[in-house]
Amino acid sequence: MDDESSAVVEPCVAEPEVLGAPTRLVEARLGHLLDAEAARWRAIDERFAEPFDELSRLTRAGGKRLRPALAFWAARGLGVDGDDELLGDLLVAIELLHTFALVHDDIMDRSELRRGAVTVHARARDEHRSLKLRGEAETYGDAIGILVGDLALTLADGALEAAPLPVRATFTQLKLEVNLGQYLDVVASAQLFDTPEHAEHIALFKSAKYTVERPLHLGALLADPADGVLAALSRFALPLGLAFQLRDDVLGVFGDGARTRKPVGDDLREGKWTLLVAETRERLDVADLVRFDEALGDANLEGRALDDVLGLVRRSGALDRVEQRIDELADQAMDALGDLPLSAEARCALGDLATFIVARQH
């Protein structure tokens, strides 16, 4: 993205405050919850603690905590105290839901690394092999991953037991949306839906609503917001959420592996259907399209073959078009930011988060 873009602005709240306050809150509470649950279940059976320990390992490996941060600033912008008990519960629930999604997504994508650490299913698979356990190692690893992910989802629901009904209802809607978005993503990767419009539709449900819109709504709902507040948040959130996913798509192909902690071209090897892929396919001639489609989903795509495919994407103009689309969406979000009925501090924080989302390199 061009450094001169109007979507990139100087931060008006220091980064430690924008991400630091919600991150400290969610990590402290999440760590306490997982440690307490591990101890409680270990007293019954030592093995019961293992999935909680695995969740602790994954959540402590890092992560941007972007979704909790968005919920935090929406709540703070409507007057909710930063130490509010229900706010802390909400941030934990959002992060646990994200953990559930990541663990299951890693199984579907056959990913070996997450946040620079071995994924849950891969770790269980490797343990099965090293201990020479009975059965198929891959099946065992997938089963453990599914169960650990399901446990995270169950804990997420439990964290919101005391939350107001509108919060719990919206959280349920969020779960439906992210699962249906992922369903479309899996189907699209197998069927090669052929239009950029399809790709954006998938990104809307897989990421825009899940990553930005619903976290903002959930934070705002803790304050019993006035009519029109959620709609105003959506006008800011949906273009920003789409920009987030499109940036993710670019990083999944061209990102610096040292920063993303994923190999260059990973999304191509996984055969992911993204706007970048859709735009590329629309622009290639017949011969290049055949080459591109043969490479898409090739788990062994490396070296010169990978460089060739990356060159096709660049020369097609698809990368430039996606970067242009990111700028368009970011501008829409920033235009809507000034109309948000939140405190000035919260609007500044959300503006800084928007800038990070659009310009991030990891």
Beta strands, then each sheet from edge to edge (+ up, - down):
strand 1: 113-114
strand 2: 117-118
sheet 1: 1+ 2-
end
